[in-house]
Amino acid sequence: MRGLFQICGGLAFAAALLVGCESLWVGYKTPNPESCEAPGYGCSVDEVCNPATRKCESRQTTLLDLSTTDSGTLDGGPPSTCVGPVSYSCGSQMFCVQAPLGAGPTKKLSAVSESDIWAVSDNRILHYDGRVWNTVTTCGAQSAFVDVFAASNSDVWFLEGRRILRLQGSTFSEIPTGLSDPNVQLRAVYGISGRIWFVGTGGTILQWDGSQLTPQTSGTTGNLNSVWGPDGQNLWAVGDNGTALRYNGTIWQSVTTGTTANLYGVHGRSASAIVAVGTSGTVLNGNGTTFTALTPLLGASDLLSVSIGSDGSGWIVAQSGTLYRSMSGSWAVLSQSGLLARPNYDVWHFGANSAVMVGGNSRSVRSRWNGMTWVDSFDEIMPAPQAMAAVTTPSAGAMAVGQGLDGNTYSITSDFSTLGPRLQVGAAGWTGQALWVDPAAPAGRLAWVVGKGGLSYAFDGTAWNQRSTSVSDDLVSICGANSTAIWAVGSDAAKQNGRVIAWNGSTWVTVGGMSLGGTPLTAVTCAGGQAYVTGKGMTIQTCTSSACTLLPTNGVSLGAETAYAAWSTPSASGTGTDVWIAGSGGNIYRYQSMTSQATKQSSGTTQTLRSIFGKTHSEFYVVGDGGTIIKWNGTSFSPVRSDTTASLTTGVILASGATVIGGPSSGWLQQVP
């Protein structure tokens, strides 16, 4: 936050702290092909874990910035002079990764409105426009960003330890500080009435009057950590050892606080109603002249930020993650069991029914208050989505399953503005790999998940309940024709033989038939009351509940590659079914059931393709490795840009028309309108 907080305590191995305490790997750890951040895994001593891709990279060749900041954390980012036109990582009609600060937690934020929010981590700047968070690619910190202040939607200030940056409209410039003491570090910025103040160590205060910076006499040598005021004649600065100063428009004067606690945040509802917070649960109420200490708040951890509205409602956030809420000036702990354990660094209060909060351990967490509950950002709750499907209950949106930071499988439901509960699927460490949501939503079986070891789970609306399959093969794909006709496919542990199982409404049964032995199966799609399965060799078989039969393709030889995705839709002619399969080498085939005709489609890529999803025969996506996204328009495929090179393995088009894409190494991608 301000170089004051070391989450991990003693940092004997600072160069290994790329993504926080939970990734402090000493010596060799077993590599994990899905995430080197997963508990129990890591990288060898000559490698680092790239938090953007969650893959191990050589220290000699990595593009990550491994320099240590003054706060003891590491946060790689693009080198930049931060002068000139601003550029963002994601533009119009691109799919944008919604974990833009994966390399470290977000530390500070400033808002013009609910749809115009700026935030910083140690080395990144990002902006929220009401739709997506977008990372600035043309400005990275030389040391570490410590604060941000948005004076307006066209005038934003960013503060490093000894550097002041200004973004006016679309252009960055650096404001010379004129600091003569090399030990001075600036820690906070705030502005009002066309003027900007900067405070820092040794009692340093600088004022920007619209054209230049001027040092102001503070009357103290104490370190100043935060500054705020309702107008230019009532400004407050607080700092270490209980330091508090008031600016009356002409001079700064010391104010007695009666505490020796370090004060980290100050905010208020008016010139005569101010709150300062700090170490060990310290809360001070100011009346414009003096401060009075309240009883330390329950939890007694370091309080890092406070934000209050004109009606007295507001929030205090803490290093421990505890949240304190005020409705009329009286603070109480808010029980919020749905949030992940982490520090909360900063909060911005818009009103009783809206607020935003930032924090995190190893990566950024962005949370929103909707008047009833705080909702964490999706990438922290489930950083590795494995599968997604559209849902209609309890509200229209999507269900997703994937891995949490602890390596367990979870499900969430969301319309991507609100978030349902996060529910664990299976035992600790189990990996769910495929999801099917029943559009008819029968009581007790709203959705199915299958995965490692042949395990399957059905969702009853409250919890996931195991349903025995009597097989031990890894199941990687599932689909259903209805609630009593569901198929799942996979392969044995050696990836030599395929497996098909079918749910008949009461139990799973093993399906036999041609080519299952020696043909690992990787994808299944359902249409017309039957399943179409595919895998190695891109052959297509049709399966009932008892047998599978190899489909004729009118003499067309399908590719010798492996199919990883299958999707079916009513034919454009209105008769029969079109089955699409895609896989390695960028191969895509279209099989038309009425003519038993298979035709190869030009994909425009050689990347391995891993998922097909969509709405109709004339609108669907195929996604895969290297951040590949292509879209079918009814006639041909065309590429869609993304801001990632990670593998994309799942996606869904919502009833609203919005598209969401994800994968174990890519996180969540949403499209910028």
C-alpha positions in Angstrom: 0.0 0.0 0.0 2.5 2.6 1.1 5.6 0.4 1.6 4.4 -0.2 5.2 2.9 -3.6 5.0 4.8 -6.9 4.5 2.1 -9.5 4.4 4.6 -12.3 4.6 6.6 -11.1 7.5 10.4 -11.7 7.1 11.2 -11.8 3.4 14.3 -13.9 3.4 13.6 -15.1 -0.2 12.4 -11.9 -1.7 13.3 -12.9 -5.3 10.8 -15.8 -5.0 7.9 -13.7 -3.9 6.5 -13.1 -7.4 2.9 -13.7 -6.5 2.8 -13.5 -2.7 3.3 -15.6 0.4 1.5 -18.7 -0.9 4.0 -18.9 -3.8 7.2 -18.8 -1.7 8.8 -21.8 -3.2 12.1 -22.9 -1.8 14.0 -25.5 -3.7 12.3 -27.8 -6.3 8.6 -28.3 -6.3 6.7 -30.7 -8.6 5.5 -28.8 -11.7 1.8 -28.6 -12.3 0.8 -28.4 -15.9 -2.3 -26.3 -15.1 -1.0 -23.9 -12.5 2.4 -23.4 -10.8 0.5 -21.4 -8.2 -1.5 -24.3 -6.9 -0.8 -25.4 -3.4 2.0 -28.0 -3.2 3.3 -27.1 -6.7 5.9 -24.6 -7.9 8.9 -24.1 -10.1 12.5 -25.2 -9.9 15.0 -22.8 -8.3 16.1 -21.5 -11.7 12.5 -20.7 -12.7 9.8 -18.3 -11.7 6.0 -18.7 -11.8 4.5 -16.3 -14.3 1.2 -15.2 -12.6 -0.3 -14.1 -15.9 0.0 -17.6 -17.4 0.5 -19.6 -14.2 3.4 -21.4 -16.0 7.0 -21.8 -15.0 9.5 -19.6 -16.9 13.3 -19.6 -16.9 14.8 -16.7 -14.9 17.2 -16.1 -17.7 14.5 -15.7 -20.4 11.5 -14.4 -18.6 10.0 -11.0 -19.5 8.9 -10.5 -15.9 10.3 -7.6 -13.9 12.0 -9.4 -11.0 13.1 -6.2 -9.2 12.0 -5.9 -5.6 9.9 -2.9 -4.7 10.1 -0.9 -1.4 7.0 -2.8 -0.1 8.8 -6.1 -0.4 6.6 -7.5 -3.2 7.2 -8.2 -6.8 5.0 -7.1 -9.5 6.2 -7.4 -13.1 5.0 -4.9 -15.7 5.9 -3.1 -18.9 8.8 -0.7 -18.8 7.8 2.8 -19.7 8.6 6.4 -19.5 4.9 7.2 -18.8 5.1 10.1 -21.2 2.9 10.4 -24.3 -0.4 8.8 -25.5 -2.1 6.3 -23.3 -2.7 2.8 -24.6 -4.7 -0.1 -23.1 -4.3 -3.8 -23.3 -7.7 -4.4 -24.8 -9.7 -2.5 -27.4 -13.1 -2.4 -29.0 -14.5 -5.8 -30.0 -11.6 -7.7 -28.3 -12.0 -10.3 -25.7 -10.3 -9.0 -22.5 -8.8 -11.0 -19.6 -10.6 -9.8 -16.5 -7.6 -10.5 -14.2 -5.5 -7.6 -15.5 -3.5 -7.3 -12.3 -2.7 -11.0 -11.9 0.9 -10.1 -10.9 -0.1 -8.5 -7.6 -2.9 -7.2 -5.4 -4.5 -3.8 -6.2 -3.5 -1.3 -3.6 -5.4 2.0 -4.1 -8.3 3.3 -6.1 -10.1 6.6 -7.0 -13.4 7.1 -8.6 -15.1 9.8 -10.6 -18.3 7.7 -10.7 -19.4 4.1 -10.5 -18.5 3.7 -14.2 -15.2 5.6 -14.1 -12.8 4.1 -11.6 -9.0 4.1 -11.5 -6.8 1.7 -9.5 -3.1 0.8 -9.1 -1.0 -2.1 -8.0 2.7 -1.9 -7.4 3.4 -1.6 -11.1 0.2 -1.5 -13.0 -2.5 1.0 -13.8 -6.0 0.0 -14.7 -9.3 1.6 -15.5 -12.9 0.5 -15.1 -15.5 2.0 -17.5 -18.6 0.4 -16.2 -18.1 -2.7 -18.3 -14.6 -4.1 -18.0 -11.3 -3.4 -16.2 -8.6 -2.5 -18.8 -4.9 -2.3 -18.1 -2.7 0.6 -19.2 0.2 -0.8 -21.3 2.2 2.4 -21.8 2.9 3.3 -18.2 4.7 1.1 -15.6 6.2 2.1 -12.3 9.9 2.5 -11.9 9.7 1.8 -8.2 6.0 1.2 -7.1 2.8 3.0 -7.4 1.4 4.1 -4.0 -1.7 6.1 -4.8 -4.0 7.5 -7.5 -6.4 10.4 -7.6 -9.0 11.1 -10.3 -9.7 14.9 -10.3 -12.1 14.4 -13.2 -12.7 12.0 -16.1 -9.9 13.8 -18.0 -7.4 14.5 -15.2 -5.9 11.6 -13.2 -2.8 11.7 -11.0 -0.6 8.7 -10.2 2.0 8.7 -7.4 5.2 6.7 -7.0 7.7 7.1 -4.2 9.5 10.0 -5.9 7.6 10.4 -9.2 4.3 12.2 -10.0 2.5 11.3 -13.2 -0.5 13.0 -14.8 -2.9 11.7 -17.4 -4.8 14.5 -19.1 -7.3 13.2 -21.6 -5.2 10.6 -23.4 -1.7 11.9 -22.7 0.7 11.1 -19.9 3.2 13.6 -18.6 5.6 13.6 -15.6 5.5 16.5 -13.2 9.0 17.2 -11.7 8.9 17.0 -7.9 11.9 19.1 -7.2 12.6 16.9 -4.1 16.2 17.6 -2.9 16.3 15.0 -0.1 16.9 11.6 -1.8 15.3 9.9 1.2 11.9 11.5 0.8 9.1 9.2 -0.4 5.7 10.5 -1.4 2.8 8.4 -0.1 -0.6 9.9 -0.9 -2.3 12.3 -3.2 -5.6 14.2 -3.1 -7.1 17.2 -4.7 -10.0 19.7 -4.3 -10.9 23.0 -5.9 -8.4 22.7 -8.7 -5.4 22.1 -6.4 -3.6 18.8 -5.7 -1.7 17.9 -2.5 1.0 15.3 -2.1 2.2 14.1 1.3 5.0 11.8 2.3 7.9 10.9 4.6 9.6 13.5 6.9 6.5 15.7 6.9 6.8 16.4 3.2 3.9 18.3 1.6 3.7 19.5 -1.9 0.9 21.6 -3.5 0.0 21.8 -7.2 -1.6 25.1 -7.9 -2.5 24.4 -11.5 0.9 25.2 -13.0 3.6 24.2 -10.6 4.5 22.3 -7.4 5.3 24.2 -4.3 6.7 22.8 -1.0 4.5 23.6 2.0 5.7 23.8 5.6 4.1 21.0 7.6 5.6 21.7 11.0 6.4 18.1 11.5 9.1 15.6 10.6 6.7 12.6 11.0 5.8 10.5 8.0 2.4 11.4 6.5 0.3 8.6 5.0 -3.0 10.0 3.8 -4.6 13.3 2.9 -8.3 14.4 2.4 -10.6 17.4 2.8 -14.1 18.6 1.8 -12.7 22.0 0.5 -9.5 24.0 0.1 -9.9 25.6 3.6 -10.4 22.3 5.4 -7.7 19.7 4.6 -6.4 16.9 6.8 -3.2 14.9 6.7 -2.5 12.0 9.0 0.6 9.8 9.6 2.9 7.9 11.9 2.8 8.1 15.7 -0.6 9.7 15.8 0.4 12.7 13.6 -2.5 14.8 12.3 -2.4 18.1 10.5 -5.1 20.6 9.4 -4.8 23.0 6.5 -6.9 26.2 6.7 -6.2 27.4 3.3 -3.0 29.2 4.3 -1.0 27.1 6.8 -0.8 23.6 8.2 -1.2 23.2 11.9 -0.7 20.2 14.2 -3.8 18.7 15.8 -3.7 16.6 19.0 -4.9 13.0 18.5 -4.1 11.4 21.9 -2.6 8.4 20.2 0.7 7.1 19.1 -0.7 4.7 16.6 0.3 5.0 13.0 -2.6 6.5 11.0 -3.1 5.2 7.5 -6.4 6.7 6.3 -8.5 9.8 6.7 -11.9 10.7 5.3 -15.1 12.4 6.4 -18.6 13.6 5.7 -17.9 17.3 6.3 -15.4 19.7 7.7 -16.6 18.9 11.2 -17.0 15.2 10.9 -13.7 13.4 10.1 -12.6 9.8 10.7 -8.9 8.6 10.8 -7.9 5.0 11.1 -4.7 3.1 11.8 -2.8 0.4 13.5 -4.4 -2.1 16.0 -8.0 -1.1 15.3 -7.5 2.6 15.9 -10.4 4.8 15.0 -10.4 8.6 15.7 -13.4 10.9 15.3 -12.6 14.5 14.4 -14.9 17.6 14.9 -12.7 20.0 12.9 -10.7 21.0 15.9 -9.7 17.9 17.9 -9.8 14.1 17.6 -11.4 11.7 20.0 -10.4 8.0 20.1 -13.1 5.4 19.8 -12.8 2.0 21.4 -10.6 -0.1 19.1 -12.7 -2.0 16.6 -13.3 -5.7 17.1 -10.6 -7.7 15.3 -7.9 -5.0 16.2 -5.8 -5.5 13.0 -4.3 -2.6 11.1 -7.1 -0.5 9.5 -5.9 0.7 6.1 -8.6 2.9 4.6 -11.9 4.6 5.4 -14.6 6.1 3.1 -17.7 7.9 4.3 -20.7 9.5 2.6 -22.5 12.7 3.5 -25.2 10.7 5.3 -22.6 9.0 7.6 -22.7 5.6 6.0 -19.4 4.1 5.0 -16.7 1.5 5.3 -13.4 0.8 7.0 -11.2 -2.0 5.6 -8.4 -3.8 7.3 -5.2 -5.8 6.7 -6.9 -8.8 8.2 -9.7 -8.6 5.6 -12.3 -7.7 8.3 -14.9 -5.2 7.1 -16.5 -2.5 9.3 -19.7 -0.7 8.2 -21.2 2.5 9.5 -24.9 3.4 8.9 -24.8 6.7 11.0 -21.4 7.0 12.5 -21.4 3.9 14.6 -19.0 1.2 13.3 -19.8 -2.6 13.4 -18.2 -5.7 12.0 -19.9 -6.9 8.8 -20.1 -10.7 8.7 -19.2 -11.6 5.1 -18.5 -15.3 4.9 -18.6 -15.4 1.1 -15.4 -13.3 0.7 -12.0 -15.0 0.4 -9.5 -14.4 3.2 -7.1 -11.6 2.1 -6.1 -8.0 3.0 -8.5 -5.3 1.9 -6.3 -2.2 1.0 -8.7 0.5 -0.1 -12.5 1.2 -0.4 -14.6 3.8 -2.2 -18.1 4.5 -0.9 -20.6 5.7 -3.5 -23.7 5.4 -1.3 -25.6 3.1 1.0 -26.2 0.6 -1.8 -22.9 0.9 -3.7 -19.2 0.7 -3.0 -16.0 -0.8 -4.5 -13.1 -2.4 -2.7 -9.6 -3.6 -3.8 -7.1 -5.9 -2.2 -5.8 -9.4 -2.5 -2.9 -11.7 -1.5 -1.2 -12.9 -4.6 -3.4 -11.2 -7.2 -5.9 -8.5 -7.5 -9.3 -8.8 -5.9 -12.0 -6.3 -6.9 -15.2 -6.4 -4.9 -18.5 -4.6 -5.3 -21.1 -3.8 -2.6 -24.7 -4.1 -4.0 -26.5 -2.9 -0.9 -26.9 -6.5 0.4 -23.6 -8.2 0.1 -20.0 -7.8 -1.2 -19.2 -9.8 -4.3 -15.6 -10.7 -5.2 -14.2 -10.6 -8.7 -14.6 -13.9 -10.6 -10.9 -14.4 -11.3 -10.2 -14.6 -7.6 -13.1 -16.9 -6.7 -12.4 -19.3 -9.6 -9.1 -18.4 -11.4 -9.2 -21.5 -13.5 -12.6 -22.1 -15.1 -12.9 -25.6 -16.7 -16.4 -25.5 -18.2 -19.4 -23.1 -18.6 -23.0 -23.4 -19.7 -26.0 -21.2 -19.9 -28.6 -21.5 -17.0 -32.1 -20.2 -16.5 -32.4 -20.8 -12.8 -32.2 -19.2 -10.3 -31.7 -16.4 -12.8 -30.7 -16.2 -16.5 -26.9 -16.3 -16.8 -24.3 -19.0 -16.6 -23.0 -21.8 -14.5 -19.2 -22.5 -14.3 -17.0 -25.0 -12.7 -13.3 -24.8 -12.2 -10.3 -24.8 -9.8 -10.0 -22.5 -6.9 -6.6 -21.3 -5.5 -6.7 -24.2 -3.1 -6.8 -26.8 -5.9 -10.4 -27.8 -5.2 -13.2 -27.8 -7.8 -16.0 -25.2 -7.3 -19.1 -24.1 -9.1 -20.6 -20.6 -9.3 -23.7 -19.2 -11.0 -23.8 -15.7 -12.3 -25.3 -13.3 -14.8 -21.8 -11.6 -14.7 -23.2 -8.6 -12.7 -24.2 -10.6 -9.6 -22.7 -13.8 -8.3 -24.3 -16.8 -6.7 -22.7 -18.9 -4.0 -19.4 -20.7 -4.6 -20.0 -24.4 -3.9 -17.4 -27.1 -3.7 -17.8 -30.1 -6.1 -16.3 -33.3 -4.8 -13.6 -33.9 -2.2 -10.6 -31.8 -1.7 -8.2 -32.0 -4.6 -10.7 -33.6 -7.0 -10.7 -32.1 -10.5 -14.0 -31.6 -12.3 -13.5 -31.3 -16.1 -16.9 -31.0 -17.8 -20.3 -29.5 -17.1 -23.8 -30.0 -18.5 -26.8 -27.9 -17.4 -30.2 -29.4 -17.9 -32.4 -26.8 -19.6 -35.5 -28.6 -18.3 -34.1 -28.3 -14.7 -35.7 -31.4 -13.1 -36.0 -31.4 -9.3 -32.8 -32.8 -7.8 -30.7 -32.8 -11.0 -30.2 -29.3 -12.3 -26.7 -29.9 -13.6 -24.0 -32.5 -13.9 -20.2 -32.4 -13.5 -17.8 -35.2 -14.4 -14.1 -35.5 -14.1 -11.1 -37.3 -12.8 -11.4 -41.0 -11.7 -14.8 -41.5 -13.3 -16.6 -39.5 -10.7 -19.8 -37.6 -11.4 -21.9 -35.2 -9.4 -25.5 -33.9 -9.8 -26.6 -30.5 -8.5 -29.9 -30.3 -6.6 -30.1 -26.5 -6.4 -28.3 -26.5 -3.0 -25.3 -28.9 -3.2 -23.5 -31.3 -5.5 -24.2 -35.0 -4.7 -22.1 -37.9 -6.0 -23.6 -40.4 -8.5 -21.6 -43.6 -8.9 -20.5 -44.4 -12.4 -18.7 -47.7 -11.7 -15.8 -46.6 -13.9 -12.4 -45.1 -13.0 -11.6 -43.5 -16.4 -11.0 -39.8 -16.5 -14.2 -38.2 -17.9 -13.6 -35.1 -20.0 -16.9 -34.2 -21.7 -20.6 -34.5 -21.0 -23.9 -33.7 -22.8 -27.6 -34.5 -22.5 -30.6 -35.0 -24.8 -32.9 -34.7 -21.7 -32.8 -35.5 -18.0 -33.0 -39.3 -18.6 -30.5 -39.4 -21.6 -27.1 -38.1 -20.7 -23.7 -39.2 -22.0 -20.1 -38.7 -20.7 -16.9 -39.7 -22.4 -13.3 -40.1 -21.5 -10.3 -42.4 -21.5 -8.4 -44.7 -19.3 -5.4 -43.5 -17.3 -3.0 -44.5 -20.1 -5.0 -42.5 -22.7 -5.2 -45.6 -24.8 -8.9 -46.6 -24.7 -12.1 -44.7 -24.9 -15.0 -44.8 -22.5 -18.7 -43.9 -23.0 -21.2 -44.0 -20.1 -24.9 -43.1 -20.2 -27.3 -41.9 -17.5 -30.8 -43.5 -18.0 -32.6 -41.5 -15.3 -31.6 -43.7 -12.4 -28.1 -45.0 -12.9 -25.0 -44.7 -15.1 -24.3 -47.6 -17.5 -21.3 -48.4 -19.6 -21.9 -48.1 -23.4 -20.2 -50.5 -25.8 -19.6 -50.4 -29.5 -17.1 -49.9 -32.3 -13.7 -48.4 -31.9 -13.8 -47.6 -28.2 -10.8 -49.8 -27.6 -7.7 -48.0 -28.8 -9.5 -44.7 -29.4 -9.3 -42.2 -26.6 -12.4 -40.0 -26.5 -12.2 -36.3 -25.8 -15.6 -34.8 -26.8 -19.3 -35.5 -27.0 -22.3 -33.5 -28.2 -26.0 -34.5 -28.0 -28.8 -34.0 -30.6 -31.9 -35.9 -31.8 -31.9 -38.1 -28.7 -28.5 -39.5 -29.2 -24.8 -38.6 -28.6 -22.0 -38.0 -31.1 -18.6 -38.8 -29.7 -15.1 -38.1 -31.1 -11.5 -38.2 -30.1 -8.3 -39.5 -31.6 -8.4 -39.6 -35.4 -11.3 -37.2 -35.4 -13.7 -40.1 -36.2 -17.3 -39.6 -35.3 -19.5 -42.3 -33.6 -23.1 -42.0 -32.7 -24.2 -43.6 -29.4 -27.5 -44.7 -27.8 -27.7 -45.8 -24.2 -26.4 -49.2 -25.1 -24.1 -49.0 -28.1 -21.9 -46.8 -30.3 -21.6 -47.0 -34.1 -19.0 -45.5 -36.4 -20.7 -42.9 -38.7 -20.1 -43.1 -42.5 -18.7 -39.8 -44.0 -19.4 -40.5 -47.7 -15.8 -41.5 -48.3 -14.4 -38.3 -46.7 -11.3 -39.2 -44.6 -11.3 -37.1 -41.5 -8.0 -35.7 -40.2 -5.5 -37.9 -38.4 -5.4 -35.4 -35.7 -7.3 -35.5 -32.3 -10.6 -33.8 -31.9 -11.0 -31.9 -28.6 -14.3 -30.2 -29.2 -17.7 -31.2 -30.5 -20.9 -29.2 -30.9 -24.2 -29.8 -32.7 -27.0 -27.6 -34.0 -30.1 -28.0 -36.2 -29.0 -27.8 -39.8 -29.3 -24.5 -41.6 -31.6 -26.3 -44.1 -34.0 -27.0 -41.2 -33.7 -30.8 -41.7 -31.3 -33.0 -39.7 -28.3 -32.1 -37.5 -24.9 -30.4 -38.2 -22.1 -31.8 -36.0 -19.0 -29.7 -35.8 -15.7 -31.2 -34.5 -12.4 -29.3 -34.0 -9.0 -30.1 -32.6 -5.3 -30.2 -33.1 -3.7 -28.5 -36.1 -6.6 -26.1 -36.3 -8.7 -28.8 -38.1 -12.5 -28.3 -38.2 -15.0 -30.6 -39.8 -18.7 -30.3 -40.4 -20.8 -33.4 -40.5 -24.4 -33.2 -41.9 -26.6 -36.1 -40.7 -29.1 -35.9 -43.6 -26.4 -36.6 -46.2 -23.8 -38.4 -44.1 -21.4 -35.8 -45.6 -18.3 -34.5 -43.8 -16.5 -31.4 -45.1 -13.4 -29.7 -43.9 -13.7 -26.1 -43.0 -11.0 -23.4 -43.3 -10.2 -22.2 -39.7 -7.4 -19.8 -40.6 -5.3 -21.2 -37.7 -3.0 -24.1 -36.9 -3.5 -23.7 -33.2 -5.1 -26.6 -31.3 -8.8 -25.9 -30.9 -10.4 -27.0 -27.6 -14.1 -25.8 -27.4 -17.1 -24.9 -29.6 -20.1 -23.1 -28.2 -22.8 -20.8 -29.5 -26.4 -19.9 -30.1 -27.4 -21.0 -33.6 -26.0 -22.7 -36.8 -25.0 -19.2 -38.0 -23.4 -17.8 -34.8 -20.9 -19.7 -32.7 -17.3 -19.6 -31.6 -14.3 -22.0 -31.6 -11.5 -21.3 -29.1 -8.2 -22.8 -28.4 -4.5 -22.4 -27.7 -2.6 -19.2 -28.1 -5.6 -17.1 -27.2 -7.3 -18.2 -30.4 -10.9 -17.2 -31.0 -12.7 -17.6 -34.3 -16.3 -17.0 -35.1 -18.6 -18.6 -37.6 -21.1 -16.3 -39.4 -23.0 -19.0 -41.3 -20.6 -19.1 -44.2 -17.0 -18.8 -42.9 -14.8 -18.4 -39.9 -13.1 -15.1 -39.0 -10.6 -14.4 -36.2 -11.6 -12.3 -33.2 -8.8 -10.6 -31.2 -8.0 -11.4 -27.6 -5.4 -9.9 -25.2 -4.0 -13.2 -24.2 -1.9 -16.0 -25.6 -3.1 -18.5 -23.0 -5.1 -21.6 -23.8 -8.9 -21.1 -24.0 -10.9 -24.2 -23.3 -14.5 -23.1 -22.5 -17.1 -20.4 -23.2 -20.8 -19.6 -23.3 -23.1 -17.1 -25.0 -25.6 -15.8 -22.5 -29.3 -15.0 -23.2 -28.3 -11.4 -23.1 -26.0 -11.9 -26.1 -22.9 -11.4 -24.0 -20.1 -13.9 -24.5 -17.7 -15.2 -21.8 -14.6 -17.3 -22.5 -12.2 -18.9 -20.1 -9.6 -21.6 -19.4 -7.4 -23.0 -16.6 -4.5 -20.8 -17.6 -6.3 -17.8 -19.0 -8.9 -16.9 -16.4 -12.0 -15.1 -17.6 -12.4 -13.1 -20.8 -15.2 -10.8 -21.7 -15.7 -8.8 -24.8 -15.5 -5.1 -25.0 -18.5 -3.6 -26.9 
